[in-house]
């Protein structure tokens, strides 16, 4: 049985992504349809194949067509009242709307995303829709998620990449469905009309917990060590110096700064252990873990790597309840299908591509490498070299992920750090220890502040 037949989700997601790629061609309405017609002709030829191969070919073509249509729909022209149509005017623009995502603070700077419903230009009011990125440089401004606000400033379109390989801020925001930026010059240009609109989960759960985490780390650790810990635990990297980010990138370990499967696995293990301690049984134990993972995903801002890990964890947890056995590649394919269906433009984001390729590389290559080393593993285990065995296993997993992501890393970052594998052997265990101690510190600190402060000092030493 072939790999695609054993992993049906891959049979879906690969042509699904290919169809989306075809839809991005500028003359997709001509070339795209020609490609589809060609593939349909291939399916007619495939009639001579066995029924299993015919079914595989037909389902692949169907998924390709669905992917093509979904991305075409996602790239439709924006509505006529979209806020971005008011951008780049030589006058001040006043908008009214609700802050729909947690506010990011970076020193004296802050930014928020506003769901806009109306605009004033020269005392004329217009109905509007869509999302706008709101920015300011006044630390005295106090706004939060769920606030209904009126803001005045110059509305501009995001900058595009001016040189090959340069970061395209406009494309980055477009993935988040944001096509304009309004800059507020002072706190007098922003008024809070009312508060506490939006999701109750975020208002009364995510926001308070996130504020506690950031406040506790800032108070007990602070500085760049605190900024690094906030980035490692909840993805809050706003205060992290560019120097540190570049240092991690140069040695090929920038990925450890991204919240990913390591963190999701820790949260899942913690909740599973707690459920066992209070003697919860399935399906309630699984439900508790899933709810905790969903909450953590919102806490990190629904980063693609976290969403992917949560979906995969949900599949693994639910498989025994359905008397099924989960497989990594199949779970990965299901996660990709869900994410791309909800937001097709994620397919073209480097973070999405690298995250999924790394997991696919681990699933495809690590077992083959481990099989080659199996005789040595048996000998090391017999000699009691457990630590050495763990180091080699970590090296194999790291190598598999590096091999899978190498082409994209070279493409996006214009560098191939040849010593990344060695650096990962040192950095990943240390980061795993920091993440474990970091979460433990937060839990203890929430229950007993003094004990949490002691643990925070231990984390600072690391």
Secondary structure, 3 states (H helix, E strand, C coil): CCHHHHCHHHHHHHHHHHHHHHHCCCCHHHHHHHHHHHHHHHHHHHHHCCHHHHHHHHHHHHHHHHHHHHHHHHCCCCCCCEHHHHCCCCCCEEEEEEECCCCEEECCEEEEEEEEEEEEECCEEEECECEEEEEECCCCCCCCCCCEEEEEEEEECCCCCCCCCCCCHHHHHHHCCEEEEEEECCHHHEEEEECCCCCHHHHHHHHHHHHHHHHHHHHHCCHHHHHHHHHHHHCCCCCCCHHHHHHHHHCCCHHHHCCCHHHHHHHHHHHHHHHHHCCCCCCHHHHHHHHHHHHHHHHCCCCHHHHHHHHHHHHHHHHHHHCCCCCHHHHHHHHHHHHHHHCHHHHHCHHHHHHHHHHHHHHHHHHHHHHHHHHHHHHHHHCCCHHHHHHHHHHHHHHHHHHHHHHHHHHHHCCCCCCHHHHHHHHHHHHHHHHHHHHHHHHHHHHCHHHHHHHHHHHHHC
